[in-house]
Amino acid sequence: MDRIVAAWRRERPDLDVSPLTVLSRISRLARHLDLARRSAFARHGLETWAFDVLSALRREGAPFRLSPGALLTQTLVTSGTMTNRIDRLAEHGLVERLPSPDDRRGVLVQLTPAGLRTVDDAMADLLAVERELLGDLPEPDRDRLAELLRTVVAPFDAS
């Protein structure tokens, strides 16, 4: 990255290429993180989308259930996509549909015991992989980096 930035500075001294020093590194890290996450999830028979749905249910706490609408909000996909995902997870015995006690026509999606074990194991594996990606970065530096990234990402999360 330093070589690339130096070359741009040499070739285009009229441009401020300083954003590259940060954002290109974030982009490279994102690619490594994506590959590491996919690998961690695959070890548990999951794709990224499946982990997203299962982890949304897991974070809800016992009894680990949400309406399909709440899952839509947490995973930012269309209702048709969510229906397909729930169907696929149910086929694999990771979630089940239950009648909603508040709405005769509604359903709730709940983790099965197998789904709970799978998402818990995948989460533990994911954290080990992410810890490895952070390498020897000391805890205070991790905290500072998290705060700096929060500041950069906040405007995007607000919209």
C-alpha positions as CSV (number, residue, x, y, z in Angstrom):
1,M,0.0,0.0,0.0
2,D,2.8,2.4,0.8
3,R,4.4,1.7,-2.6
4,I,1.1,2.5,-4.3
5,V,0.5,5.7,-2.4
6,A,4.1,6.8,-3.1
7,A,3.7,6.1,-6.8
8,W,0.5,8.2,-6.9
9,R,2.1,11.0,-5.1
10,R,5.0,10.9,-7.6
11,E,2.7,10.7,-10.6
12,R,0.0,13.1,-9.4
13,P,1.5,15.5,-6.9
14,D,-1.6,17.7,-7.5
15,L,-3.8,15.2,-5.8
16,D,-4.2,14.6,-2.1
17,V,-4.0,10.8,-2.0
18,S,-4.1,10.5,1.8
19,P,-7.5,8.8,1.8
20,L,-5.8,5.8,0.2
21,T,-3.6,5.4,3.2
22,V,-6.7,4.5,5.2
23,L,-9.5,3.4,3.0
24,S,-7.5,1.1,0.7
25,R,-6.2,-0.7,3.8
26,I,-9.7,-1.0,5.1
27,S,-10.7,-2.5,1.7
28,R,-7.9,-5.0,1.8
29,L,-8.8,-5.9,5.4
30,A,-12.4,-6.3,4.4
31,R,-11.5,-8.9,1.7
32,H,-9.4,-10.9,4.2
33,L,-12.2,-10.7,6.8
34,D,-14.8,-11.8,4.3
35,L,-12.7,-14.9,3.3
36,A,-12.0,-15.7,7.0
37,R,-15.7,-15.4,7.9
38,R,-16.8,-17.6,5.0
39,S,-14.3,-20.2,6.0
40,A,-15.3,-20.1,9.6
41,F,-19.0,-20.4,8.7
42,A,-18.3,-23.2,6.2
43,R,-16.8,-25.3,8.9
44,H,-20.2,-25.4,10.5
45,G,-22.1,-26.0,7.2
46,L,-23.3,-22.3,7.0
47,E,-23.1,-19.6,4.5
48,T,-22.9,-15.9,5.6
49,W,-26.6,-15.3,5.1
50,A,-27.5,-18.3,7.3
51,F,-25.2,-17.1,10.1
52,D,-26.9,-13.7,9.9
53,V,-30.3,-15.1,10.4
54,L,-29.3,-17.6,13.1
55,S,-27.3,-15.0,15.0
56,A,-30.2,-12.5,14.9
57,L,-32.3,-15.2,16.6
58,R,-29.5,-16.1,19.0
59,R,-29.0,-12.5,20.1
60,E,-32.7,-12.2,20.9
61,G,-32.2,-14.5,24.0
62,A,-34.3,-17.4,25.1
63,P,-36.5,-18.7,23.6
64,F,-34.6,-17.4,20.5
65,R,-37.5,-16.4,18.4
66,L,-38.5,-13.5,16.2
67,S,-41.2,-12.7,13.7
68,P,-40.1,-12.8,10.0
69,G,-40.6,-9.0,10.0
70,A,-38.2,-8.5,12.8
71,L,-35.7,-10.7,11.0
72,L,-36.1,-8.5,7.9
73,T,-35.3,-5.5,9.9
74,Q,-32.2,-7.1,11.4
75,T,-30.9,-8.6,8.2
76,L,-31.9,-5.9,5.6
77,V,-33.3,-8.3,3.0
78,T,-36.7,-8.4,1.2
79,S,-39.6,-10.5,2.5
80,G,-39.3,-13.0,-0.4
81,T,-35.6,-13.5,0.3
82,M,-36.3,-13.9,4.0
83,T,-39.0,-16.5,3.3
84,N,-36.5,-18.5,1.2
85,R,-33.9,-18.3,3.9
86,I,-36.2,-19.5,6.6
87,D,-37.4,-22.3,4.3
88,R,-33.8,-23.4,3.8
89,L,-32.8,-23.2,7.4
90,A,-36.0,-25.1,8.4
91,E,-35.1,-27.9,5.8
92,H,-31.8,-28.3,7.6
93,G,-33.5,-28.4,11.0
94,L,-31.9,-25.2,12.3
95,V,-35.1,-23.2,12.8
96,E,-38.8,-24.0,13.0
97,R,-41.9,-22.0,12.4
98,L,-44.4,-21.6,15.3
99,P,-47.8,-20.0,15.3
100,S,-47.7,-16.5,16.8
101,P,-49.6,-16.3,20.1
102,D,-50.5,-12.7,19.3
103,D,-51.7,-13.1,15.7
104,R,-53.6,-16.1,14.4
105,R,-52.2,-15.6,10.9
106,G,-48.7,-14.8,12.0
107,V,-45.7,-17.0,12.6
108,L,-42.6,-16.8,14.7
109,V,-39.2,-18.3,13.7
110,Q,-37.3,-20.1,16.5
111,L,-33.9,-21.7,16.7
112,T,-34.0,-25.4,17.2
113,P,-31.6,-27.0,19.6
114,A,-29.4,-27.9,16.5
115,G,-29.6,-24.3,15.3
116,L,-28.6,-23.0,18.7
117,R,-25.5,-25.4,18.9
118,T,-24.6,-24.5,15.3
119,V,-24.7,-20.7,15.7
120,D,-22.9,-20.9,19.1
121,D,-20.1,-23.0,17.6
122,A,-19.9,-20.8,14.5
123,M,-19.7,-17.7,16.7
124,A,-16.9,-19.1,18.8
125,D,-15.0,-20.0,15.6
126,L,-15.6,-16.6,14.1
127,L,-14.3,-14.8,17.1
128,A,-11.1,-17.0,17.1
129,V,-10.6,-16.1,13.4
130,E,-11.2,-12.4,14.0
131,R,-8.9,-12.4,17.0
132,E,-6.2,-13.9,14.7
133,L,-6.8,-11.2,12.1
134,L,-6.2,-8.5,14.7
135,G,-2.9,-10.2,15.5
136,D,-0.8,-8.6,18.2
137,L,-2.6,-5.3,18.2
138,P,-2.7,-4.4,21.9
139,E,-6.1,-4.0,23.5
140,P,-5.9,-0.2,23.9
141,D,-5.1,0.1,20.2
142,R,-8.0,-2.2,19.3
143,D,-10.4,0.0,21.4
144,R,-9.0,3.2,19.8
145,L,-9.4,1.7,16.3
146,A,-12.9,0.6,17.0
147,E,-13.8,4.1,18.2
148,L,-12.2,5.7,15.1
149,L,-14.0,3.3,12.8
150,R,-17.3,4.0,14.6
151,T,-16.8,7.7,13.9
152,V,-16.2,7.0,10.2
153,V,-19.1,4.6,9.8
154,A,-21.7,6.5,11.9
155,P,-22.9,8.8,9.0
156,F,-23.6,5.7,6.9
157,D,-25.5,3.9,9.7
158,A,-27.6,7.0,10.2
159,S,-29.0,7.1,6.7
